[in-house]
Every structure is written in structure tokens, then in C-alpha cells.
Amino acid sequence: MNQEGCCELCALYAWDEEYGYYVCEADLDEDDMERFLRGSIYACPCFQPDDEYRVVRKQM
């Protein structure tokens, strides 16, 4: 599976305290959401790598 298809690696995949599980915080339009729910989308258009060391590298 490519990186864009793995929600666990995305910065927009966040823990929701209210629901008690991870949710996608991407703002998908209606067409993208339909493709995602049908499983026919392989590369999320909103994928952002969750790079927790990005800030540290900028400081160096």
C-alpha cells in the first residue's frame, strides 16, 4: 500500500476525545468522500505526512 493510502501515517488522522477513537479530519468534498467510502480512492487528496520531527529540523 502506498503512503497516501495509509490513514495511520497522515497528520489529519487524529484521536477524538469525544468519540474515543481516531477520526479523519480532512475536509473532503462530496465526490472524494464517495470514492473514499466506496474504497475506490487509492491516494487521498488531503494526505499530509505526520512528521513529528519537522519542527525540530527547522530549528537546526
HELIX and SHEET records of a PDB file:
HELIX    1   1 GLN A    3  GLY A    5  5                                   3    
HELIX    2   2 CYS A    7  LEU A    9  5                                   3    
HELIX    3   3 GLU A   30  ARG A   38  1                                   9    
HELIX    4   4 ARG A   54  GLN A   59  1                                   6    
SHEET    1   A 2 TYR A  13  ASP A  16  0                                        
SHEET    2   A 2 TYR A  21  CYS A  24 -1                                        
END                                                                             
